[in-house]
Amino acid sequence: MNALAAWQERVAACRAERNNADEAMWQRLAPWYDQWVQQNDYVDLVLPQIQRLLRPEARVLEIGPGTGAFTLPLAHIAGEVVAIEPSEGMRAVLARNLAAEGLDHVRLLPQRVEDALAQLHGRYDLALASHSLYNVPDIAEVVRALVSLAPHVVILMGTGHQQAWLGRLYRRFKGETPCSPAHFGLFYDVLLEMGIYADVQILWTSANYVYDSVEELVEWWAPRLGCADGDRDALRAAMLEQTTQQGEKIAILGQQRAALIHIDAERSLFAPATAEDGD
């Protein structure tokens, strides 16, 4: 199996595991995700490294901005930001956040990443994809498009590291181990297969889940774990074993690894290896 096929197989497996259609899941996630970003440090760790790549009034292309964790600070620097966000729920929260900060030079494209990239023209100074490529089967096509549009492509992606408590919950309530999303290891193999040798930095970032109450926590995790009403008490007890009190809120605190991948188009692109090249 080649690298692209391995990536696509993982994407398909994780899609099959999910209980909800993608848009229904993101509609439920958007307001909570906007708060989740504020409880974690990955933006603070990564943003300074992205800012170093930008000149004043730069053009930025962002893939999957979500509710604007990177979009808002980048828009304060860039002359233009084009953000591709297929989720209506995420776009609605992002639009409110942009309006609240008076940022009117961010253009939102309400399309699938693959479809939007095929219609873009011109050059950008930077293309950014933060935790937004896990569900893209045609990943090689997307990477080719990004490299053709921008001299610097920055991608933040998980390494496949899963927290032990999450595995225990899945095995107890779903009877299976959670599908590990398509991750950096699979992705980097795809890059090498394409003839791209990117710079990579592995980061430890926080993975904190913070809720206003125990009931909110249970309501969030019950659909993900497929819990029926009769299982709610058992789920509540299991979740409380993982939580700590943070003021008036309740939290599950942890860390996870992430890969910060930088493709510099001037020095990272090589002819891909072929069978005729030999050993």
N, C-alpha and C positions, 0 to 999 in steps of 0.2 A: 504494500500500500504506500503510495507516495504521500508527501506531507500535506498537500491540499486535501486529499481524500480523507486523511486522518482528522484534519480540522473539521471537515464537513460532517463526518460521522459523529463527532462529539456534539456539534451544533444540533444535529437531528435528534440525538439521544436526549439532550436537555429539553428540547422543545416537546418531545413526547412525554416527558415527566411532568411538565407544568399542568396545573389543574385548570387554569383560566386561559382564555385567548389573550394574546399579547396586549392588545389595547385595553381590555378590561383590567388586566393586571396593572398597567401603567397608570390608568385613571385612578385606581385605588392607591397607588404608590406615590403619586406626584406631591400632594401636600405634605405627607410624612417625609419624603425624601428631601424636600426643601429644608426641613428642620434637622434631618439627619446629618446633612453636610456641615451644619454649624457645630455639631458635636464631635467632629473628627478633623484630623490634621493634614489630610493628604493635599489639600489645596495650598496650605501654608508651606508645605515641603516642596511642592512642584512649581508653584507659580513663579518664584524668583528665577528658576532655571529657564522657564519659558520667556520671561520678560527680557532676559539677556539676548534673546534671538531677535528682538523686535526693535526696529527703528521707529521714531515718532511718525505718527500718521500711517502706520503699516496697515496692510490688508490682511485680515485673518479669516480663515475658513475653519469652522468648528463642526465636528461630526458628533451628533447626540449631545447637545448642551445640557439636556435635562432642565433643571430650574435655574441654571445660570451660575453655578459655582465658579467656573472660570470665565464665563461670558461677561459678567459684570465687571470684574477687575480688568480684563483685557480691553473692554470697550472704553474704559477711561484712558487707555493708551492709544489704541488703534484708531485710524481714520475711518475704517469700515470693518464690520464683522458680519460675515454671512454664516448663519447657523442652520444646519439641517437637523430638524427634529420631527420625526414622524408621529409622535404621540400627541394627541390633542390635549390630554391632561397636563403633560409637561409644558407644552407651548403656552397654555393658559397661565400657569404659575410664572413662567419665565417672562411673559409679556407684562404681568403685574409688577414683577421685580424691576424690569427695565423702566417702566413708567415711573415707579417710585423714586428712581435715581435720575430721572430726566434724560435717559439715554435713548436717542431717537435715530442712531445710525447703525442699528443692528437689524439686519434683514433675516427674517425667519422663513425657511423653506419647509412646508408641511408635507414632505415626501419621504419615501424610503431612501436610504443613503445611496443605494445603487442607481436609482432613478434620477435623483437630484444631481449626482456627480456627472452623469452622462450629458446633462444640459448646461453645465457651467463652462465658462470660457474666461480667458484672461489669466493673469498671474496673481498669486497671493504670496505674501512674505512668509506665512506660516500656516500649516494645516495641523489641527489638534483633534485628537480623539481620546477622550478620557473615559475609560470603562464603558465604551459604547460599541465595541465591535464583536462582542461575544456571540451575538445572534445573527451574524452576517455569513451566510454560506459562501458567497462569492468573494471571499476575502482577498484573493490575489487580484481580482479585477478592481476592487476598491483601492488597494495599495498602489497599483499602477496609476490609477486616476489621481490619487493624492500626490504622488511623486511628480506627475506631469504638470500639476497645478502649482506646486510650491517647492522652493529649494530646501525648506526645512519641514519635516513631518515628525510630529511628536505624538507618541501613543503611550497611554498609561493603561496597564493591563495586569490583572491578577496572575499569580504564578501557579494557581491550582491548590494552594494551601487552604485546607478546610479546618475550621475550629472543631475541637473534639466534642464540645457540648451540642453542636448542631448535628453531628453524626449520630450522637446518642438519641436525640429527639426523633430524627428520621427513622432510625431503626425501631424505636419503641412504638411510634404512632403510625408509621407508614409501612413498617416491616421491610425497609430497604435502606441502603446507603444513598445519600443524596448524590445526584449526578454532578460531578465537578465540571463547571463550565469550560468551554474552550479557553485555553490559557496560554501564557507566554511561551512555554516550551513548544507547544504545537505551532504557535504563531511564528516563532523564530525559525523553526524548520521550514515553514512556508517561505519566509524571506530568503533563506539560503537557497532554496529551490528556485527562487526567482532571480538569483544573482544579486541579492542585496545583503550587505554586511553592515548592520546597524550598531551604533553605540548603545550600550545597555547599562543601566544602574539599578540595582535591586534595593528597594526601600522597605523599611518596616513602617507601616502606618497604623494608626488606631483603627479599630473596628468596633465602635461603641454604638449600642442600640439603646435609645433613651425614650421613655414613655411617661405620660402624665400620670398613669395609674396602672395597677395590675390588670384591671379589666381591659384597658386599651391594649396592653401587651398581649393578652389572650386573644382579643379580637383580631389583632394583627397576624398572629402565628397560626391560629386555628385553620384558616383556609389553606395556608401554605402546607400544613401538615395533614390536611384532609380530615380534620377532627370533626366527628358528629357531635351533636349537643350533649350526648351522654358521656363524651370523653372530656368535656371542658374542665371538670374538677380535677381530673388526673393531669391534664395539660397545665392547669394553673399551678398545681403542686410541683410539677417537674420544672416549670419555668422559674418558680421562686427559688429553686436550688441554684440557679445560675445568676441571680440578680443581686444588686447592691443598691442601697438607698443613696440618692444624690439630691440632698435638699428635699424638695417636695416631689421629686421625680424618682422613677425607678429605672435602673439601667443594667444592661449586660455589657461589661467592659472587656475589651480584648485587643489583640493586634493581628495584623495580617501582612503578608509580603506582597509587594507590587513591583512590577518591572516598568521603569521609565525608559522608553525606546526612542532614540533619536536617529532619524534617517536624514543625513546630509546628502542631498542629491549630487553635489559636486564631487564627493569622495566615497560614497557608499555603494555605488552601482557598478556591478561587474557582470560579465557575461555568465549566464547560468551554465552549470555543468550539464553535459549531455552524455548519453551512453557511448557516443563515438570518442569521447575524450580519453577513455581507458582509465587505468588505475593511476 
